[in-house]
Amino acid sequence: MSAMLEVADVSRRFGGLMAVDGVTTSVGEGELVGLIGPNGAGKTTLFNLISGFTPVSSGEIRYRGEKISGLKPSVIASRGISRTFQNLRVFPNMTVFDNVSVGAVGAIGQSPWQAIRSGSKRAKEISERSWEALEKVQLTRYANELAANLAYGKRKYLEIGRALAMKPDLLVLDEPAAGLNDSETAELAAFIKELHAGGLTVMLVEHDMGLVMSICERIVVLASGRKIADAEPAVVRQTREVLEAYLGVDE
């Protein structure tokens, strides 16, 4: 399996705090990889490094063999990496359709005004991308509703829809199950597996161990900014260092 994403000895320091400390890992083409660890382990920071929202202090991140660390988030997104956020970033006073359109516009590398000036061809492409994404997340019937009117669970799918409108090759999900009940989490797990089965490479941060263990092919574990495991779920759940650091088991 060829490596789509390569994280090579990457560190990020905030003042005296080493949030990510010499992490090396990769995501292969077509993989579904989980990233777990206790609070403060550096999981979201690593996602921010991958997506360009935070610059690396040292090390290098490559996507399809090309260095992307140091590039702007919009450039990284245009290369094929799309992400969601731990804290929802929907636009409450925009319609569901317009929220998703933001992703579609970003994917073609234009501002909204540039897209409008570029004429009907671009507008058609944006519309098609948006409707396709809404259909995938089953929100087409809410297209003209304000995002603020959606239930919390549906707003989660709205953010995923916006990411999908960018037509990524690698989808990075930051705690997609946070705030969901058990049945909603089960539905989300099935949805992520469906996206993956359709050919999408997925990397997700998640606190719900049941979700991660049930759908991920490989799990990377961070603790205090360092990687302490990188293996199949069956191996990770038996790793003493993981049990001690993540599950609080010390025996």
C-alpha positions as CSV (number, residue, x, y, z in Angstrom):
1,M,0.0,0.0,0.0
2,S,1.5,3.3,-1.1
3,A,1.7,6.1,1.5
4,M,-0.7,9.0,0.7
5,L,0.2,11.0,3.7
6,E,3.6,10.9,5.5
7,V,4.4,12.6,8.8
8,A,8.1,12.5,9.3
9,D,9.6,13.3,12.8
10,V,7.1,16.2,13.2
11,S,7.2,18.4,16.3
12,R,5.2,21.5,17.4
13,R,6.2,23.6,20.4
14,F,4.1,26.2,22.0
15,G,6.4,28.2,24.3
16,G,7.7,25.7,26.7
17,L,5.1,23.0,25.8
18,M,5.9,20.3,23.3
19,A,2.4,19.6,22.0
20,V,3.6,17.1,19.3
21,D,7.0,15.5,19.9
22,G,8.8,13.8,17.0
23,V,5.8,11.9,15.6
24,T,6.3,9.7,12.6
25,T,3.4,7.9,10.9
26,S,1.7,7.6,7.6
27,V,-1.7,7.0,6.0
28,G,-1.8,4.6,3.1
29,E,-4.0,5.1,0.0
30,G,-7.5,3.7,0.9
31,E,-6.8,3.3,4.6
32,L,-9.2,4.1,7.5
33,V,-6.9,5.2,10.3
34,G,-7.8,6.3,13.8
35,L,-5.9,8.7,16.0
36,I,-6.5,8.4,19.8
37,G,-5.1,9.4,23.1
38,P,-6.0,11.1,26.4
39,N,-6.9,14.8,26.6
40,G,-3.8,16.9,25.8
41,A,-2.1,14.2,23.9
42,G,-1.6,16.4,20.8
43,K,-4.2,14.8,18.5
44,T,-5.9,18.0,17.3
45,T,-2.6,19.7,17.1
46,L,-1.4,17.0,14.8
47,F,-4.5,17.5,12.6
48,N,-3.8,21.2,12.5
49,L,-0.3,20.5,11.4
50,I,-1.4,18.2,8.6
51,S,-4.1,20.7,7.4
52,G,-1.8,23.7,7.6
53,F,-3.7,25.6,10.4
54,T,-0.6,25.3,12.6
55,P,3.0,25.4,11.3
56,V,5.4,22.7,12.2
57,S,8.3,23.5,14.5
58,S,10.4,20.8,13.0
59,G,10.0,17.7,10.8
60,E,8.1,17.4,7.5
61,I,4.7,16.4,6.2
62,R,4.3,15.1,2.7
63,Y,1.2,14.4,0.7
64,R,1.6,12.1,-2.4
65,G,5.3,12.6,-2.1
66,E,5.3,16.4,-2.0
67,K,6.1,18.5,1.0
68,I,2.9,20.3,2.3
69,S,4.2,21.5,5.7
70,G,4.5,25.3,5.4
71,L,1.7,25.6,2.8
72,K,-1.5,27.6,3.5
73,P,-4.6,25.6,4.5
74,S,-6.4,26.6,1.3
75,V,-3.5,25.2,-0.8
76,I,-3.4,22.0,1.2
77,A,-7.1,21.6,0.7
78,S,-6.8,22.2,-3.0
79,R,-4.3,19.3,-3.1
80,G,-7.0,16.9,-1.9
81,I,-7.1,17.0,2.0
82,S,-10.3,18.1,3.5
83,R,-11.1,18.3,7.3
84,T,-13.8,18.9,9.9
85,F,-13.2,20.5,13.3
86,Q,-13.7,19.4,16.9
87,N,-15.8,22.5,17.5
88,L,-18.5,22.9,14.8
89,R,-17.7,25.6,12.3
90,V,-21.0,25.9,10.5
91,F,-22.4,29.3,9.5
92,P,-25.7,29.4,11.5
93,N,-27.2,32.3,9.5
94,M,-26.5,30.8,6.1
95,T,-28.7,28.1,4.5
96,V,-27.6,24.5,4.6
97,F,-26.9,24.7,0.8
98,D,-24.8,27.8,1.2
99,N,-22.8,26.2,4.0
100,V,-21.9,23.3,1.8
101,S,-21.2,25.7,-1.2
102,V,-18.4,27.3,0.8
103,G,-16.5,24.0,0.5
104,A,-17.3,23.7,-3.2
105,V,-16.1,27.2,-3.8
106,G,-12.9,26.6,-1.9
107,A,-12.2,23.4,-3.8
108,I,-12.0,25.3,-7.1
109,G,-9.5,27.8,-5.7
110,Q,-11.6,30.9,-6.0
111,S,-13.2,33.4,-3.7
112,P,-17.1,33.5,-3.8
113,W,-16.8,36.8,-5.8
114,Q,-14.4,35.3,-8.3
115,A,-16.7,32.3,-8.8
116,I,-19.6,34.6,-9.4
117,R,-17.6,36.7,-12.0
118,S,-16.4,33.5,-13.7
119,G,-19.9,32.9,-15.0
120,S,-22.4,30.1,-15.3
121,K,-19.8,27.2,-15.9
122,R,-18.3,27.7,-12.5
123,A,-21.7,28.3,-10.9
124,K,-22.9,25.0,-12.3
125,E,-19.8,23.2,-11.0
126,I,-20.3,24.7,-7.5
127,S,-24.0,23.8,-7.5
128,E,-23.3,20.2,-8.7
129,R,-20.6,19.6,-6.0
130,S,-22.9,21.1,-3.3
131,W,-25.9,18.9,-4.2
132,E,-23.8,15.8,-4.5
133,A,-22.4,16.4,-1.0
134,L,-25.8,17.2,0.5
135,E,-27.1,13.9,-1.0
136,K,-24.2,12.0,0.5
137,V,-25.0,13.3,4.0
138,Q,-28.7,13.0,3.4
139,L,-29.5,16.7,4.0
140,T,-31.0,17.6,0.6
141,R,-34.4,18.3,2.1
142,Y,-32.9,20.8,4.5
143,A,-31.1,22.7,1.7
144,N,-33.0,25.9,2.1
145,E,-33.1,25.8,5.9
146,L,-30.9,28.0,8.0
147,A,-28.1,25.9,9.5
148,A,-29.1,27.3,12.9
149,N,-32.3,25.3,12.7
150,L,-30.7,21.9,12.3
151,A,-30.5,19.6,15.2
152,Y,-26.9,19.1,16.6
153,G,-26.4,15.7,15.0
154,K,-27.4,17.0,11.6
155,R,-25.0,20.0,11.9
156,K,-22.3,17.4,12.4
157,Y,-23.2,15.9,9.0
158,L,-23.4,19.4,7.5
159,E,-19.8,20.0,8.4
160,I,-18.9,16.7,6.9
161,G,-20.9,17.6,3.8
162,R,-19.0,20.8,3.4
163,A,-15.7,18.9,3.6
164,L,-17.0,16.4,1.0
165,A,-18.0,19.2,-1.4
166,M,-14.3,19.8,-1.8
167,K,-14.1,16.2,-3.3
168,P,-11.1,15.2,-1.2
169,D,-8.9,12.1,-1.6
170,L,-8.2,12.3,2.2
171,L,-10.9,13.2,4.7
172,V,-9.7,14.2,8.1
173,L,-12.4,14.0,10.8
174,D,-11.8,15.7,14.2
175,E,-14.1,14.0,16.8
176,P,-17.1,13.5,14.6
177,A,-19.0,11.6,17.3
178,A,-18.6,14.1,20.1
179,G,-22.0,15.0,21.6
180,L,-23.8,12.2,19.8
181,N,-25.9,9.5,21.6
182,D,-25.3,5.8,21.1
183,S,-27.7,5.3,18.2
184,E,-26.4,8.5,16.4
185,T,-22.8,7.2,16.9
186,A,-23.7,3.9,15.4
187,E,-25.2,5.6,12.4
188,L,-22.1,7.8,12.0
189,A,-19.9,4.7,12.2
190,A,-21.9,3.1,9.3
191,F,-21.7,6.4,7.3
192,I,-17.9,6.6,7.7
193,K,-17.5,3.0,6.7
194,E,-19.7,3.7,3.6
195,L,-17.5,6.7,2.6
196,H,-14.4,4.5,3.0
197,A,-15.9,1.7,1.0
198,G,-16.6,4.2,-1.7
199,G,-12.8,4.8,-2.1
200,L,-12.2,7.7,0.3
201,T,-9.1,7.6,2.5
202,V,-10.1,8.6,6.1
203,M,-8.2,9.6,9.2
204,L,-10.1,10.4,12.4
205,V,-9.5,11.6,15.9
206,E,-12.1,10.2,18.3
207,H,-12.6,9.6,22.0
208,D,-15.2,7.0,21.5
209,M,-13.1,3.8,21.7
210,G,-16.0,1.6,20.5
211,L,-16.3,3.6,17.3
212,V,-12.6,3.6,16.6
213,M,-12.1,-0.1,17.4
214,S,-15.0,-1.1,15.3
215,I,-14.3,0.7,12.0
216,C,-10.5,1.6,11.9
217,E,-8.0,-0.7,10.2
218,R,-5.1,0.9,12.1
219,I,-4.9,3.0,15.1
220,V,-2.2,5.6,16.0
221,V,-2.0,6.4,19.8
222,L,-0.5,9.6,21.2
223,A,0.3,10.4,24.8
224,S,2.0,13.7,25.9
225,G,2.7,14.5,22.3
226,R,4.5,11.3,21.5
227,K,3.5,8.3,19.5
228,I,3.2,5.2,21.7
229,A,1.5,2.8,19.3
230,D,0.7,2.4,15.7
231,A,-0.9,-0.9,14.8
232,E,-4.1,-2.8,14.2
233,P,-6.9,-2.4,16.8
234,A,-6.4,-5.9,18.2
235,V,-2.8,-5.1,18.9
236,V,-3.4,-1.6,20.3
237,R,-6.0,-2.8,22.8
238,Q,-3.4,-5.2,24.2
239,T,-0.5,-2.8,24.4
240,R,0.5,-2.1,28.0
241,E,1.7,1.5,27.3
242,V,-1.7,2.3,25.7
243,L,-3.6,0.8,28.6
244,E,-1.6,2.8,31.1
245,A,-1.6,6.1,29.2
246,Y,-5.1,6.1,27.6
247,L,-7.2,3.8,29.7
248,G,-5.6,4.5,33.1
249,V,-4.7,0.9,33.7
250,D,-1.5,0.3,35.7
251,E,-1.1,-3.3,36.6
